[in-house]
Amino acid sequence: MNGMAELPAWAALVTAILLVVGATMTLIGSLGLLRLNSFYERLHAPTLGTTLGTGCIALASMICFSALQTRPVLHEILIVVLVTVTTPVTLMILVRAALFRDRAESTSGVPGRDAT
Amino acid sequence: MSIALLIWSLALAQVFLALAMGAALLRILRGPRAQDRVVGLDTLYVNAMLLLLTFGIASGGTLYFEAALIIALLGFVGTVALAKFLLRGEVIE
């Protein structure tokens, strides 16, 4: 907790709210990953953590360090951009793999039209 | 007053993120098929990265930020490699 005592009150308040909101969103997404029934439903849940959770926590970090050092500290934007860009790529490749495997084994409950 | 609030909310956020990591780990252990385990691994590394960011706010240094950035990069590469393996049976064609 070095240097946290000279953090202004508004910055501490905003950081606290953003941290709790982001962590709660991430927890909701992970619980959805645990509780939903089929694979194609489960895939939607953790994106709550990768968008809202990452955005809120990185914004909290940016506000906290900018107020501490009294200059804009914006390098957490790198993490936000990286996660926002890579998550759809990952999930699209994963869904293709899951569709390929389900169609190869002709499992029931596969969304979309049948493979030719 | 507000500093105490910040410290308590940091602790709360760390507990929530640890619980989220536990949920993702349960999905990895339980997941009926391989793609469920890969999605669990993807969620696990994102949650670990967010936990490192909250550690960085709590400690006030930039070291945790760099670790979180590296986890985000390498986790993406690992998940894509695993998904390619599920799709093709080999990683590099």
Backbone of each chain as ProteinMPNN parsed JSONL, in Angstrom:
{"seq_chain_A": "MNGMAELPAWAALVTAILLVVGATMTLIGSLGLLRLNSFYERLHAPTLGTTLGTGCIALASMICFSALQTRPVLHEILIVVLVTVTTPVTLMILVRAALFRDRAESTSGVPGRDAT", "coords_chain_A": {"N_chain_A": [[0.831, -1.195, 0.0], [1.99, 1.249, -0.699], [2.182, 4.718, -0.888], [-0.538, 4.969, -1.204], [-1.943, 6.511, 0.517], [-2.001, 9.19, -0.211], [-3.848, 9.302, -2.193], [-6.495, 10.925, -3.902], [-9.878, 11.472, -2.667], [-12.038, 11.166, -4.438], [-10.916, 9.672, -6.502], [-10.27, 7.3, -5.183], [-12.823, 6.419, -4.53], [-14.056, 6.065, -7.071], [-12.321, 4.131, -8.155], [-12.741, 2.009, -6.355], [-15.468, 1.389, -6.807], [-15.435, 0.664, -9.546], [-13.705, -1.528, -9.471], [-15.135, -3.418, -7.888], [-17.442, -3.754, -9.441], [-16.363, -4.77, -11.861], [-15.138, -7.17, -10.965], [-17.374, -8.526, -10.014], [-18.846, -8.881, -12.379], [-17.09, -10.581, -13.766], [-17.164, -12.798, -12.079], [-19.859, -13.551, -12.342], [-19.881, -14.279, -15.044], [-18.114, -16.5, -15.011], [-19.472, -18.229, -13.317], [-21.667, -18.694, -14.925], [-20.409, -20.095, -16.969], [-19.938, -22.381, -15.541], [-22.506, -23.303, -14.884], [-24.344, -23.421, -17.067], [-25.995, -25.42, -19.652], [-25.472, -26.727, -22.325], [-22.628, -26.959, -24.593], [-22.609, -24.897, -26.503], [-24.168, -22.979, -25.297], [-22.7, -22.436, -23.022], [-20.493, -21.147, -24.027], [-21.097, -18.476, -24.298], [-21.065, -17.27, -21.815], [-18.455, -16.588, -20.471], [-17.61, -14.34, -21.903], [-18.647, -12.112, -20.745], [-16.874, -11.603, -18.677], [-14.563, -11.072, -20.172], [-15.119, -8.749, -21.567], [-16.703, -6.664, -20.06], [-15.615, -7.097, -17.492], [-12.772, -6.967, -17.843], [-12.622, -4.378, -18.97], [-13.676, -2.705, -16.897], [-11.902, -3.211, -14.725], [-9.399, -2.542, -15.771], [-9.866, 0.148, -16.32], [-10.23, 1.065, -13.716], [-7.63, 0.657, -12.738], [-6.213, 2.424, -14.394], [-7.317, 4.923, -13.598], [-6.608, 4.986, -10.899], [-3.731, 4.948, -10.943], [-3.24, 7.199, -12.518], [-4.224, 9.233, -10.878], [-2.545, 8.939, -8.717], [0.052, 9.49, -9.732], [-0.307, 11.932, -10.832], [-0.404, 12.359, -13.612], [-1.354, 11.336, -16.93], [-1.717, 7.876, -16.986], [-1.753, 5.415, -19.086], [-1.245, 2.808, -19.884], [-2.663, 0.477, -19.448], [-4.522, 0.266, -21.394], [-3.464, -1.258, -23.408], [-3.852, -3.935, -22.562], [-6.651, -4.059, -22.572], [-7.253, -3.622, -25.31], [-5.907, -5.815, -26.447], [-7.227, -8.068, -25.282], [-9.856, -7.594, -26.105], [-9.601, -7.784, -28.867], [-8.607, -10.384, -29.257], [-10.382, -12.242, -28.091], [-12.854, -12.757, -29.669], [-11.673, -14.011, -31.913], [-10.488, -16.34, -30.818], [-12.802, -17.63, -29.799], [-14.297, -18.045, -32.106], [-12.695, -19.84, -33.576], [-12.749, -21.951, -31.785], [-15.482, -22.654, -31.764], [-15.774, -23.492, -34.381], [-14.147, -25.76, -34.29], [-15.585, -27.28, -32.418], [-18.041, -27.625, -33.771], [-17.162, -29.063, -35.987], [-16.254, -31.417, -34.742], [-18.64, -32.324, -33.525], [-20.272, -32.725, -35.753], [-18.856, -34.646, -37.115], [-19.197, -36.78, -35.465], [-21.878, -36.978, -35.554], [-23.601, -35.983, -33.497], [-26.588, -35.308, -31.612], [-28.506, -32.244, -31.365], [-26.906, -30.263, -32.426], [-26.37, -26.945, -33.439], [-27.507, -25.077, -36.357], [-27.421, -25.84, -39.959], [-27.276, -29.18, -41.307], [-24.199, -30.915, -41.9], [-22.878, -31.311, -45.161]], "CA_chain_A": [[0.0, 0.0, 0.0], [2.874, 2.405, -0.683], [1.685, 5.88, -1.596], [-1.978, 4.989, -1.401], [-2.572, 7.447, 1.456], [-2.232, 10.495, -0.838], [-4.831, 9.184, -3.276], [-7.675, 11.74, -3.601], [-11.044, 10.692, -2.245], [-12.893, 10.799, -5.584], [-10.259, 8.603, -7.252], [-10.425, 6.076, -4.408], [-14.227, 5.98, -4.63], [-14.311, 5.544, -8.428], [-11.558, 2.896, -8.297], [-13.394, 0.954, -5.586], [-16.706, 0.978, -7.474], [-15.119, -0.041, -10.792], [-13.121, -2.835, -9.13], [-16.163, -4.366, -7.442], [-18.322, -4.063, -10.584], [-15.658, -5.653, -12.782], [-14.95, -8.5, -10.385], [-18.677, -9.183, -9.959], [-19.183, -9.331, -13.737], [-16.269, -11.745, -14.08], [-17.666, -13.946, -11.31], [-21.121, -13.986, -12.961], [-19.551, -14.996, -16.273], [-17.522, -17.811, -14.73], [-20.535, -19.095, -12.798], [-22.44, -19.12, -16.09], [-19.634, -21.155, -17.614], [-20.075, -23.604, -14.747], [-23.871, -23.766, -14.659], [-25.181, -23.613, -18.255], [-26.131, -26.839, -19.95], [-24.758, -27.265, -23.474], [-21.379, -26.25, -24.894], [-22.859, -23.678, -27.267], [-24.658, -21.971, -24.349], [-21.622, -22.09, -22.089], [-19.503, -20.307, -24.688], [-21.458, -17.065, -24.216], [-20.954, -16.701, -20.462], [-17.214, -15.915, -20.05], [-17.355, -13.073, -22.591], [-18.976, -11.053, -19.782], [-15.642, -11.254, -17.98], [-13.517, -10.547, -21.037], [-15.422, -7.391, -22.007], [-17.008, -5.75, -18.961], [-14.686, -7.275, -16.379], [-11.469, -6.399, -18.193], [-12.76, -2.938, -19.142], [-13.844, -2.01, -15.614], [-10.728, -3.308, -13.855], [-8.322, -1.755, -16.372], [-10.2, 1.561, -16.113], [-9.93, 1.351, -12.308], [-6.177, 0.757, -12.607], [-5.779, 3.66, -15.038], [-7.707, 6.072, -12.78], [-5.824, 4.963, -9.658], [-2.336, 5.34, -11.169], [-3.208, 8.573, -13.01], [-4.4, 10.144, -9.745], [-1.372, 8.841, -7.84], [1.242, 10.102, -10.315], [-0.764, 13.225, -11.371], [-0.206, 12.442, -15.06], [-2.106, 10.217, -17.5], [-1.045, 6.575, -17.083], [-2.761, 4.761, -19.918], [-0.756, 1.605, -20.548], [-3.602, -0.647, -19.322], [-5.298, 0.179, -22.642], [-2.887, -2.373, -24.167], [-4.518, -5.182, -22.178], [-8.046, -4.005, -23.034], [-7.275, -3.83, -26.763], [-5.482, -7.186, -26.74], [-8.276, -9.032, -24.921], [-11.034, -7.353, -26.942], [-9.354, -8.264, -30.23], [-8.31, -11.821, -29.357], [-11.45, -13.132, -27.628], [-13.7, -13.295, -30.749], [-10.891, -14.921, -32.751], [-10.394, -17.605, -30.099], [-14.079, -18.322, -29.674], [-14.747, -18.52, -33.429], [-11.96, -21.064, -33.921], [-13.227, -23.03, -30.911], [-16.805, -23.103, -32.199], [-15.562, -24.286, -35.596], [-13.645, -27.072, -33.895], [-16.654, -28.035, -31.771], [-19.001, -28.013, -34.812], [-16.526, -30.126, -36.771], [-16.244, -32.666, -33.968], [-20.001, -32.807, -33.32], [-20.817, -33.237, -37.008], [-18.151, -35.875, -37.459], [-19.764, -37.878, -34.672], [-23.328, -36.834, -35.745], [-24.284, -35.839, -32.223], [-27.828, -34.554, -31.71], [-28.48, -30.945, -30.694], [-25.923, -29.357, -33.015], [-27.077, -25.865, -34.11], [-27.199, -24.857, -37.762], [-27.84, -26.904, -40.851], [-26.429, -30.375, -41.249], [-23.041, -30.923, -42.795], [-23.157, -32.051, -46.387]], "C_chain_A": [[0.871, 1.253, 0.0], [2.256, 3.536, -1.498], [0.192, 5.931, -1.763], [-2.658, 6.024, -0.514], [-2.835, 8.8, 0.789], [-3.151, 10.407, -2.046], [-6.036, 10.066, -2.946], [-8.92, 10.891, -3.387], [-11.879, 10.258, -3.445], [-12.265, 9.651, -6.356], [-10.395, 7.269, -6.521], [-11.835, 5.521, -4.548], [-14.496, 5.351, -5.998], [-13.576, 4.223, -8.636], [-12.243, 1.735, -7.577], [-14.639, 0.446, -6.302], [-16.4, 0.167, -8.731], [-14.541, -1.421, -10.521], [-14.203, -3.838, -8.758], [-17.085, -4.745, -8.595], [-17.635, -5.037, -11.538], [-15.49, -7.057, -12.244], [-16.27, -9.249, -10.311], [-19.088, -9.7, -11.335], [-18.383, -10.569, -14.114], [-16.762, -12.982, -13.348], [-18.963, -14.468, -11.911], [-20.839, -14.786, -14.233], [-18.986, -16.378, -16.012], [-18.546, -18.758, -14.139], [-21.438, -19.564, -13.926], [-21.738, -20.215, -16.847], [-19.8, -22.474, -16.868], [-21.479, -24.173, -14.799], [-24.655, -24.083, -15.931], [-25.045, -25.036, -18.79], [-25.281, -27.322, -21.116], [-23.519, -26.423, -23.76], [-21.64, -24.919, -25.567], [-23.493, -22.599, -26.41], [-23.529, -21.492, -23.44], [-20.639, -21.104, -22.691], [-19.806, -18.827, -24.501], [-21.085, -16.456, -22.876], [-19.626, -15.989, -20.194], [-16.896, -14.634, -20.808], [-17.761, -11.878, -21.726], [-17.717, -10.622, -19.038], [-14.613, -10.628, -18.885], [-13.842, -9.149, -21.538], [-15.626, -6.443, -20.831], [-16.001, -5.863, -17.83], [-13.337, -6.649, -16.657], [-11.554, -4.878, -18.331], [-12.834, -2.211, -17.82], [-12.557, -2.045, -14.797], [-9.555, -2.523, -14.442], [-8.589, -0.259, -16.22], [-9.922, 1.972, -14.67], [-8.433, 1.529, -12.102], [-5.662, 2.057, -13.218], [-6.093, 4.873, -14.171], [-6.852, 6.154, -11.53], [-4.407, 5.469, -9.905], [-2.234, 6.764, -11.725], [-3.348, 9.567, -11.866], [-3.182, 10.116, -8.82], [-0.191, 9.62, -8.402], [0.951, 11.448, -10.945], [-0.338, 13.429, -12.826], [-0.962, 11.26, -15.65], [-1.247, 8.962, -17.605], [-2.014, 5.66, -17.821], [-2.304, 3.414, -20.458], [-1.661, 0.393, -20.355], [-4.485, -0.787, -20.555], [-4.768, -0.956, -23.524], [-3.614, -3.676, -23.862], [-5.949, -5.203, -22.703], [-8.12, -4.286, -24.527], [-6.936, -5.269, -27.109], [-6.6, -8.189, -26.46], [-9.5, -8.857, -25.805], [-10.823, -7.892, -28.355], [-9.239, -9.782, -30.268], [-9.47, -12.714, -28.946], [-12.36, -13.627, -28.76], [-12.963, -14.27, -31.65], [-10.831, -16.317, -32.114], [-11.718, -18.36, -30.123], [-14.586, -18.804, -31.025], [-14.003, -19.79, -33.834], [-12.452, -22.234, -33.077], [-14.581, -23.551, -31.356], [-16.686, -23.91, -33.489], [-15.078, -25.689, -35.244], [-14.75, -27.918, -33.276], [-17.691, -28.492, -32.792], [-18.441, -29.16, -35.641], [-16.574, -31.455, -36.028], [-17.645, -33.22, -33.794], [-20.585, -33.373, -34.609], [-20.143, -34.521, -37.418], [-18.706, -37.064, -36.694], [-21.281, -37.891, -34.772], [-24.072, -36.857, -34.415], [-25.579, -35.064, -32.429], [-27.678, -33.229, -30.969], [-27.426, -30.01, -31.216], [-26.66, -28.233, -33.728], [-26.654, -25.735, -35.57], [-27.632, -26.02, -38.623], [-26.843, -28.057, -40.818], [-25.272, -30.261, -42.227], [-23.355, -31.773, -44.013], [-22.181, -33.205, -46.524]], "O_chain_A": [[0.514, 2.236, 0.649], [1.858, 3.344, -2.647], [-0.319, 6.85, -2.404], [-3.812, 6.384, -0.752], [-3.778, 9.495, 1.165], [-3.223, 11.346, -2.84], [-6.562, 9.985, -1.836], [-9.011, 9.755, -3.854], [-12.375, 9.132, -3.486], [-12.97, 8.754, -6.818], [-10.608, 6.232, -7.148], [-12.027, 4.311, -4.67], [-15.075, 4.269, -6.096], [-14.13, 3.293, -9.223], [-12.322, 0.625, -8.103], [-14.857, -0.762, -6.402], [-17.008, -0.876, -8.97], [-14.837, -2.376, -11.24], [-14.202, -4.969, -9.243], [-17.472, -5.906, -8.729], [-18.242, -6.014, -11.976], [-15.677, -8.031, -12.974], [-16.307, -10.462, -10.518], [-19.61, -10.807, -11.46], [-18.922, -11.502, -14.71], [-16.782, -14.078, -13.907], [-19.165, -15.68, -11.99], [-21.457, -15.822, -14.482], [-19.333, -17.332, -16.708], [-18.512, -19.957, -14.415], [-21.926, -20.694, -13.903], [-22.372, -21.159, -17.319], [-19.802, -23.547, -17.473], [-21.649, -25.391, -14.765], [-25.549, -24.929, -15.896], [-24.116, -25.763, -18.437], [-24.456, -28.22, -20.946], [-23.374, -25.317, -23.239], [-20.987, -23.922, -25.257], [-23.383, -21.418, -26.737], [-23.419, -20.305, -23.132], [-20.02, -20.318, -21.973], [-18.894, -18.001, -24.536], [-20.814, -15.258, -22.795], [-19.657, -14.854, -19.719], [-15.996, -13.899, -20.402], [-17.282, -10.764, -21.939], [-17.508, -9.434, -18.794], [-13.861, -9.753, -18.456], [-12.925, -8.414, -21.905], [-14.83, -5.528, -20.619], [-15.576, -4.853, -17.269], [-12.807, -5.899, -15.837], [-10.665, -4.164, -17.867], [-12.142, -1.213, -17.621], [-12.156, -1.026, -14.234], [-8.795, -1.904, -13.698], [-7.658, 0.52, -16.015], [-9.443, 3.077, -14.415], [-8.003, 2.434, -11.386], [-4.792, 2.717, -12.649], [-5.251, 5.756, -14.013], [-6.416, 7.235, -11.134], [-3.921, 6.326, -9.166], [-1.262, 7.467, -11.446], [-2.694, 10.61, -11.857], [-2.827, 11.128, -8.215], [0.496, 10.328, -7.666], [1.843, 12.06, -11.532], [0.04, 14.532, -13.221], [-1.195, 10.274, -14.951], [-0.186, 8.975, -18.229], [-2.988, 5.185, -17.237], [-2.907, 2.907, -21.404], [-1.464, -0.624, -21.019], [-5.122, -1.822, -20.753], [-5.523, -1.548, -24.295], [-3.955, -4.434, -24.771], [-6.416, -6.221, -23.214], [-8.943, -5.087, -24.971], [-7.586, -5.88, -27.957], [-6.891, -9.052, -27.289], [-10.119, -9.839, -26.215], [-11.76, -8.4, -28.972], [-9.721, -10.411, -31.211], [-9.545, -13.852, -29.409], [-12.627, -14.827, -28.818], [-13.549, -15.251, -32.109], [-11.085, -17.329, -32.768], [-11.767, -19.554, -30.421], [-15.233, -19.848, -31.105], [-14.607, -20.715, -34.376], [-12.565, -23.359, -33.564], [-14.815, -24.76, -31.334], [-17.403, -24.892, -33.679], [-15.532, -26.678, -35.819], [-14.859, -29.112, -33.555], [-18.179, -29.619, -32.706], [-19.152, -30.113, -35.959], [-16.893, -32.492, -36.611], [-17.851, -34.429, -33.896], [-21.303, -34.372, -34.583], [-20.777, -35.398, -38.006], [-18.699, -38.195, -37.179], [-21.924, -38.73, -34.141], [-25.02, -37.617, -34.217], [-25.658, -34.238, -33.338], [-26.847, -33.094, -30.07], [-27.069, -29.048, -30.535], [-27.516, -28.523, -34.564], [-25.593, -26.213, -35.971], [-28.131, -27.034, -38.136], [-25.712, -27.909, -40.355], [-25.369, -29.587, -43.253], [-24.007, -32.812, -43.915], [-22.246, -33.957, -47.496]]}, "seq_chain_B": "MSIALLIWSLALAQVFLALAMGAALLRILRGPRAQDRVVGLDTLYVNAMLLLLTFGIASGGTLYFEAALIIALLGFVGTVALAKFLLRGEVIE", "coords_chain_B": {"N_chain_B": [[-11.083, 7.293, 5.28], [-12.13, 6.944, 2.578], [-9.91, 5.628, 1.67], [-9.896, 3.335, 3.237], [-12.214, 2.204, 2.248], [-11.37, 1.669, -0.355], [-9.393, -0.261, 0.145], [-10.894, -2.346, 1.259], [-12.606, -2.908, -0.907], [-10.75, -3.749, -2.764], [-9.941, -6.165, -1.545], [-12.38, -7.531, -1.669], [-12.775, -7.688, -4.442], [-10.598, -9.303, -5.105], [-11.308, -11.689, -3.819], [-13.653, -12.329, -5.231], [-12.6, -12.681, -7.821], [-10.929, -14.841, -7.382], [-12.816, -16.785, -6.738], [-14.071, -16.91, -9.224], [-11.977, -17.959, -10.738], [-11.899, -20.452, -9.523], [-14.367, -21.503, -10.362], [-13.922, -21.695, -13.122], [-11.873, -23.558, -13.074], [-13.206, -25.781, -12.04], [-14.845, -26.269, -14.233], [-12.921, -27.036, -16.082], [-12.061, -29.433, -14.898], [-14.413, -30.901, -14.85], [-15.611, -30.785, -17.366], [-17.383, -32.226, -20.042], [-16.395, -32.733, -22.632], [-13.547, -32.201, -24.829], [-13.539, -29.588, -25.886], [-14.96, -28.133, -23.985], [-13.165, -28.106, -21.89], [-11.147, -26.552, -23.003], [-12.407, -24.05, -23.272], [-12.794, -23.548, -20.567], [-10.107, -23.259, -19.772], [-9.443, -20.952, -21.188], [-11.114, -19.047, -19.921], [-9.99, -19.251, -17.399], [-7.382, -18.163, -17.685], [-7.964, -15.516, -18.35], [-9.247, -14.659, -16.01], [-7.151, -14.936, -14.186], [-5.427, -13.019, -15.162], [-6.901, -10.675, -14.643], [-6.915, -10.803, -11.879], [-4.205, -10.395, -11.373], [-4.037, -7.74, -12.223], [-5.536, -6.465, -10.21], [-3.87, -7.036, -8.058], [-1.755, -5.433, -8.847], [-2.869, -2.852, -8.545], [-3.161, -2.883, -5.788], [-0.526, -3.079, -4.874], [0.823, -1.013, -6.11], [2.852, -0.967, -8.003], [4.438, -1.392, -11.293], [5.081, -3.884, -12.103], [3.306, -6.042, -11.922], [1.53, -5.379, -13.916], [2.974, -5.863, -16.255], [3.311, -8.628, -16.091], [0.627, -9.385, -16.331], [0.088, -8.562, -18.934], [1.74, -10.278, -20.385], [0.589, -12.725, -19.723], [-1.9, -12.408, -20.988], [-1.116, -12.314, -23.687], [0.234, -14.837, -24.103], [-1.722, -16.632, -23.291], [-3.701, -16.315, -25.224], [-2.326, -17.31, -27.488], [-1.926, -19.964, -26.657], [-4.591, -20.923, -26.375], [-5.539, -20.693, -29.003], [-3.809, -22.502, -30.27], [-4.61, -24.913, -29.048], [-7.277, -25.033, -29.945], [-6.881, -25.205, -32.7], [-5.675, -27.671, -32.742], [-7.799, -29.305, -31.939], [-9.375, -28.938, -34.159], [-7.968, -29.852, -36.419], [-6.243, -31.891, -35.714], [-3.584, -31.5, -35.707], [-1.131, -28.988, -34.868], [0.509, -27.207, -36.361], [0.28, -26.834, -39.76]], "CA_chain_B": [[-12.409, 6.727, 4.998], [-12.194, 6.409, 1.209], [-8.807, 4.675, 1.507], [-10.362, 2.072, 3.817], [-13.17, 1.638, 1.277], [-10.599, 1.118, -1.476], [-8.714, -1.488, 0.581], [-11.911, -3.398, 1.378], [-13.11, -3.321, -2.221], [-9.682, -4.55, -3.367], [-10.032, -7.519, -0.99], [-13.602, -8.153, -2.194], [-12.549, -8.018, -5.853], [-9.693, -10.454, -5.177], [-12.064, -12.898, -3.457], [-14.555, -12.658, -6.339], [-11.841, -13.207, -8.955], [-10.453, -16.18, -7.02], [-13.974, -17.673, -6.904], [-14.272, -17.099, -10.663], [-10.959, -18.91, -11.176], [-12.318, -21.772, -9.055], [-15.447, -21.984, -11.229], [-13.326, -22.109, -14.399], [-11.102, -24.784, -12.82], [-14.191, -26.868, -11.95], [-15.289, -26.604, -15.589], [-11.842, -27.813, -16.707], [-12.022, -30.787, -14.345], [-15.659, -31.629, -15.056], [-16.06, -30.648, -18.74], [-17.582, -33.548, -20.635], [-15.607, -32.959, -23.833], [-12.288, -31.452, -24.84], [-13.737, -28.159, -26.132], [-15.348, -27.512, -22.721], [-11.955, -27.859, -21.1], [-10.407, -25.431, -23.603], [-13.088, -22.812, -22.876], [-12.459, -23.333, -19.156], [-8.737, -22.752, -19.699], [-9.493, -19.574, -21.678], [-11.662, -18.233, -18.836], [-9.059, -19.26, -16.264], [-6.273, -17.215, -17.832], [-8.475, -14.137, -18.279], [-9.472, -14.335, -14.602], [-5.854, -14.776, -13.532], [-4.891, -11.725, -15.593], [-7.599, -9.624, -13.899], [-6.438, -10.873, -10.491], [-2.894, -9.736, -11.352], [-4.256, -6.29, -12.306], [-5.918, -5.969, -8.878], [-2.642, -7.05, -7.256], [-0.986, -4.257, -9.235], [-3.447, -1.675, -7.895], [-2.923, -2.965, -4.345], [0.887, -2.89, -4.53], [1.275, 0.271, -6.619], [3.983, -1.086, -8.919], [4.071, -1.733, -12.669], [5.56, -5.229, -12.428], [2.152, -6.914, -12.109], [0.924, -5.072, -15.211], [3.707, -6.556, -17.313], [2.963, -10.045, -16.002], [-0.723, -9.563, -16.86], [0.161, -8.431, -20.391], [2.335, -11.502, -20.942], [-0.417, -13.787, -19.596], [-2.914, -12.198, -22.027], [-0.542, -12.711, -24.985], [0.527, -16.276, -24.214], [-2.965, -17.369, -23.163], [-4.345, -16.317, -26.554], [-1.609, -18.244, -28.36], [-2.194, -21.33, -26.204], [-5.96, -21.337, -26.692], [-5.656, -20.888, -30.449], [-3.123, -23.745, -30.614], [-5.454, -26.04, -28.636], [-8.449, -25.101, -30.821], [-6.42, -25.735, -33.982], [-5.443, -29.107, -32.574], [-9.111, -29.967, -31.956], [-9.982, -28.833, -35.485], [-7.218, -30.524, -37.471], [-5.437, -33.011, -35.255], [-2.19, -31.066, -35.582], [-1.123, -27.565, -34.585], [1.096, -26.503, -37.502], [0.046, -27.662, -40.948]], "C_chain_B": [[-12.44, 6.104, 3.618], [-11.056, 5.434, 0.96], [-9.2, 3.321, 2.083], [-11.352, 1.386, 2.875], [-12.433, 0.986, 0.119], [-9.939, -0.2, -1.078], [-9.718, -2.634, 0.691], [-12.42, -3.855, 0.021], [-12.04, -4.081, -2.993], [-9.748, -5.986, -2.871], [-11.239, -8.255, -1.557], [-13.404, -8.582, -3.645], [-11.614, -9.22, -5.975], [-10.406, -11.749, -4.818], [-12.975, -13.322, -4.605], [-13.779, -13.273, -7.499], [-11.287, -14.586, -8.647], [-11.587, -17.191, -7.14], [-14.237, -17.944, -8.378], [-13.243, -18.064, -11.22], [-11.315, -20.324, -10.741], [-13.415, -22.359, -9.927], [-14.886, -22.468, -12.566], [-12.542, -23.408, -14.229], [-12.032, -25.988, -12.699], [-14.673, -27.272, -13.333], [-14.203, -27.395, -16.317], [-11.873, -29.246, -16.21], [-13.242, -31.597, -14.743], [-16.005, -31.809, -16.521], [-16.205, -31.957, -19.485], [-16.71, -33.79, -21.856], [-14.405, -32.014, -23.838], [-12.523, -29.966, -25.04], [-14.234, -27.436, -24.881], [-14.129, -27.191, -21.876], [-11.159, -26.691, -21.676], [-11.071, -24.102, -23.248], [-12.824, -22.504, -21.407], [-11.068, -22.769, -18.981], [-8.676, -21.293, -20.138], [-10.008, -18.643, -20.573], [-10.686, -18.138, -17.669], [-7.939, -18.25, -16.461], [-6.749, -15.772, -17.831], [-8.691, -13.732, -16.825], [-8.155, -14.132, -13.864], [-5.227, -13.434, -13.902], [-5.567, -10.575, -14.831], [-7.16, -9.603, -12.439], [-5.073, -10.207, -10.366], [-3.044, -8.222, -11.456], [-4.681, -5.723, -10.951], [-4.736, -6.025, -7.913], [-1.797, -5.82, -7.56], [-1.524, -2.985, -8.611], [-3.105, -1.689, -6.405], [-1.473, -2.649, -4.001], [1.433, -1.576, -5.066], [2.465, 0.205, -7.55], [3.519, -1.443, -10.313], [4.475, -3.156, -13.039], [4.391, -6.17, -12.722], [1.479, -6.656, -13.45], [1.638, -5.817, -16.327], [3.419, -8.051, -17.299], [1.583, -10.304, -16.59], [-0.724, -9.472, -18.381], [0.713, -9.701, -21.023], [1.349, -12.663, -20.84], [-1.469, -13.647, -20.689], [-2.387, -12.654, -23.393], [-0.413, -14.221, -25.102], [-0.73, -17.122, -24.066], [-3.711, -17.432, -24.483], [-3.663, -17.331, -27.467], [-1.912, -19.691, -27.973], [-3.587, -21.801, -26.567], [-6.135, -21.572, -28.174], [-4.962, -22.183, -30.871], [-3.968, -24.953, -30.242], [-6.668, -26.178, -29.548], [-8.057, -25.633, -32.199], [-6.177, -27.236, -33.895], [-6.757, -29.869, -32.583], [-9.683, -29.993, -33.361], [-9.296, -29.758, -36.471], [-6.5, -31.778, -37.013], [-3.967, -32.703, -35.226], [-2.193, -29.546, -35.47], [-0.623, -26.78, -35.784], [0.946, -27.383, -38.729], [1.144, -27.436, -41.964]], "O_chain_B": [[-12.728, 4.917, 3.465], [-11.188, 4.518, 0.147], [-8.885, 2.28, 1.506], [-11.341, 0.165, 2.72], [-12.801, -0.095, -0.339], [-9.921, -1.148, -1.862], [-9.435, -3.756, 0.27], [-12.643, -5.047, -0.191], [-12.363, -4.962, -3.79], [-9.629, -6.924, -3.659], [-11.158, -9.438, -1.888], [-13.801, -9.678, -4.042], [-11.807, -10.066, -6.849], [-10.152, -12.789, -5.426], [-13.073, -14.507, -4.926], [-14.22, -14.256, -8.096], [-11.181, -15.422, -9.544], [-11.371, -18.318, -7.585], [-14.583, -19.064, -8.755], [-13.565, -18.896, -12.068], [-11.075, -21.285, -11.472], [-13.415, -23.557, -10.209], [-15.302, -23.503, -13.087], [-12.54, -24.259, -15.118], [-11.716, -27.077, -13.179], [-14.89, -28.454, -13.599], [-14.508, -28.313, -17.079], [-11.729, -30.18, -17.0], [-13.156, -32.807, -14.951], [-16.6, -32.813, -16.911], [-15.25, -32.73, -19.558], [-16.314, -34.928, -22.108], [-14.268, -31.149, -22.973], [-11.815, -29.148, -24.453], [-13.965, -26.246, -24.718], [-14.061, -26.146, -21.229], [-10.561, -25.922, -20.924], [-10.378, -23.127, -22.955], [-12.65, -21.343, -21.034], [-10.854, -21.897, -18.139], [-7.956, -20.489, -19.545], [-9.424, -17.59, -20.316], [-10.563, -17.093, -17.03], [-7.572, -17.548, -15.519], [-6.031, -14.887, -17.366], [-8.367, -12.61, -16.435], [-8.052, -13.252, -13.009], [-4.581, -12.79, -13.076], [-4.905, -9.621, -14.423], [-7.044, -8.539, -11.831], [-4.802, -9.531, -9.374], [-2.267, -7.486, -10.848], [-4.249, -4.634, -10.572], [-4.606, -5.162, -7.044], [-1.196, -5.231, -6.662], [-0.751, -2.125, -8.19], [-2.797, -0.648, -5.823], [-1.199, -2.03, -2.973], [2.416, -1.064, -4.53], [3.044, 1.245, -7.864], [2.348, -1.763, -10.516], [4.24, -3.592, -14.167], [4.457, -6.988, -13.639], [0.926, -7.571, -14.061], [0.999, -6.341, -17.239], [3.296, -8.675, -18.353], [1.373, -11.311, -17.266], [-1.447, -10.211, -19.049], [0.227, -10.151, -22.061], [1.267, -13.492, -21.746], [-1.894, -14.649, -21.263], [-3.104, -13.295, -24.161], [-0.884, -14.82, -26.068], [-0.815, -18.208, -24.64], [-4.287, -18.463, -24.831], [-4.33, -18.117, -28.14], [-2.129, -20.541, -28.837], [-3.766, -22.933, -27.015], [-6.796, -22.528, -28.579], [-5.468, -22.894, -31.739], [-4.05, -25.913, -31.008], [-7.06, -27.292, -29.895], [-8.795, -26.412, -32.801], [-6.437, -27.977, -34.843], [-6.843, -30.953, -33.161], [-10.386, -30.932, -33.734], [-9.967, -30.392, -37.285], [-6.179, -32.641, -37.83], [-3.168, -33.526, -34.779], [-3.132, -28.887, -35.916], [-1.247, -25.8, -36.189], [1.413, -28.522, -38.754], [1.127, -28.043, -43.035]]}, "name": "protein", "num_of_chains": 2, "seq": "MNGMAELPAWAALVTAILLVVGATMTLIGSLGLLRLNSFYERLHAPTLGTTLGTGCIALASMICFSALQTRPVLHEILIVVLVTVTTPVTLMILVRAALFRDRAESTSGVPGRDATMSIALLIWSLALAQVFLALAMGAALLRILRGPRAQDRVVGLDTLYVNAMLLLLTFGIASGGTLYFEAALIIALLGFVGTVALAKFLLRGEVIE"}
